[in-house]
Amino acid sequence: MSFPILIIETLAGGRLLVLALVLPLLGALLAFSTGGRAARRIALVTALAGLVVAAAIALQLTSSAAALDYAFGGWAPPLGVSLRADGPAVMMLVTTALVIAATMVYAGVDFQPAAGQREGRSGLVFWTLLLALWAALNAIFLGQDLFNLFVALEILTFSAVPLVCLNGRAETIGAALRYLLFALLGSVLYLLGAGLIYGAYGLLDLGLLAARIQADAGAAPPALWLALGLMTAGLMAKTAIVPLHLWLPPAHSGAPAAASAVLSALVVKGAFFVLLRLWFDLVPVPAGWLLAQMQGALGAAAILLGGVMALRQTRLKLMVAYSTVAQIGYLFLIFPLAGADAAVAFITVGVALDAGTAALTGGLLQIVSHALAKAAMFLAAGRIAARLGHDRIDDLGGVGRAMPLTLLAFGLAGLSLMGLPPSGGFAAKWLLLRAAVETGQWWWSLAILLGGLLTAGYLFRVLATALREAPDDSAIADARAGTGPAAPGPALAILLLAGLSVLLGLVPLGYWELIQIGRPGLYQPLGMVP
Amino acid sequence: MIPAATLFGLGAALIIGLGLFGVILHPEPLRKVLAFNLLGSGVFVLFGVVARRGGGRLEGVPFGDPVPQALIITGLVVAFAATVLAVALVLRLAQADWTHADDSHRGGQGQVPQPSPDAAPDTSADLSPGLPPDQARAPSPRAVGPAAASRSVPNASPPAAA
């Protein structure tokens, strides 16, 4: 047996999924124990290997057109714990690997110690926590066990919170503490819900639970609905949907740029992904018109409030953080749109879709395009702030001339956030908009369109100022004279992220059928809460 | 006669309610952390009730259900780690406040070392060197949590006392 075949044999049947979990975790342990300058090298090697693993999983999924399953130790649930990679999970795995790898390229310069100096503590903490965070995210995307998802969410929180206060200043420690308290309240509510579900069914595996719940549809015990309510509330606090968004702007704007990028692009999506699993996999009947409308209303409120708050900010990083609050709002429109009458079908861009599929596809595209665009935007804001020594929006004049590549990336990412064609954000918002119109819920389309206008407003303010000529005595002149040519790596990494978020919109819509892999019978007719 | 499991279930609900009340309404971070622990304990008692009664299929089995007990142990470890992290942050916050109070009243001769000398390049705030620390941290981080109203660090000396 030749060597390549041996590798394929070894990694067949979902064993690659184990690698996706073990690799970043191993990297984190190695980076922490070796420390010093080695931490950065270990992180970069792990990132490369992680990218390869994510791509291999995606290839295996598309070639087999079936979800990949793996049961630990050969013990099938309910006794054992299983991993499962379906379409959405693989999409998230690939996005996460891309964003983390690009962030590492950026941070390689940011956290580099001066020549002859030992690596600082903040550098070591950053690399270790970034890898741990990656492992936690992969565990969330692949997890099928309610309790394991809880543990993954907690690892995610524990690695995300210290990233907020890496610079050790009082205000960032305060922001981190506030973030931690919100996140802990969220996870304890989730754990309570998981306990109630176990009490009612004696199961924790999502697949088995879904089958049981479907079997006694309409006669589900009240404990199930109580549990789902608690878990939803908890996950909403972690996702920072309005009105539980208070922790997000100070935390995301106070962190170092590389950490902000990962927090805003990926960490909030981790909690949201569990929410999707609950409402689309666990409860196959999108529950209750009223509940879905309420979730949508919170989403619409987040779009408008986040947009208005972003417009009012004077600091670039705070503006980008409030923009995250707004963009998360779009995700919550999935619930009323996908939960509506799924029989409504329509044709867009030559692909026939039912409203439910359109909404879920649009929502997932929004997750991916926002992850890429927001990571690019935070990294660009970080570079601008590092160059100018401040990030006051009104004093950005001359940035366009001094750092054209960075500003270009910022603008491209902005295209995707606004939802202008041909960006990925456009495809996402177009699908949501069509679903809103076709299901007769026109009020959501108002929120989507107004949100786009607000986004255009605050981004135009930044771009218009940055393209102005710098005043003579501004810091930018000193900065231009004082620093030599910067390393091109970070700028290219940012440009890559921003470019991908735009190019996403050029992928033919039919290709996104891959997110349906491994998800049979999702869109049942609407059921009511008993 | 109320069965023991029901009694314990009601107790768990009471503890969870008390903990939730504390987490949401107490303004001080340390009290919030303690309330979070109370809330967690309530959840673990509930898991214990489920273990005693047997979850779902196992309901009524005389020997009980070991799975929730295993979950409690894992949950305890996680809650312990969360508490450690939260208390560490509260301590650092108090320390930073203390340093700051000393700085502003003794002409910058702080006795407690400035936190994290090898801090990462901070990109969020104003880095202009002439700004005194007072103005640099004007938006006070002391109020933590949505209902925070009063001073949040109980053991930091008030500025007037220094």
Interface residues (C-beta under 8 A of the other chain):
Chain A: D110 F111 G120 R121 S122 G123 F126 F147 F150 V151 E154 T157 F158 V161 P162 C165 L166 N167 G168 R169 A170 E171 T172 I173 G174 A175 A176 L177 R178 L180 L181 F182 L184 L185 S187 V188 L191 L192 G195 L196 Y198 G199 A200 Y201 G202 L203 L204 L246 P250 S253 G254 A255 P256 A257 R315 K317 L318 A381 G382 A385 A386 G389 H390 D391 R392
Chain B: I16 V23 I24 P29 K32 V33 F36 L39 G40 V43 L46 F47 V49 V50 R53 G54 G55 G56 R57 L58 E59 D65 V67 P68 L71 T74 G75 V78 A81 A82 L85 A86 L89 V90 R92 L93 A96 D97 H100 P115 S116 D118 A119 A120 P121 D122 T123 S124 A125 D126 L127 S128 R137 P139 P141 R142 V144 G145 P146
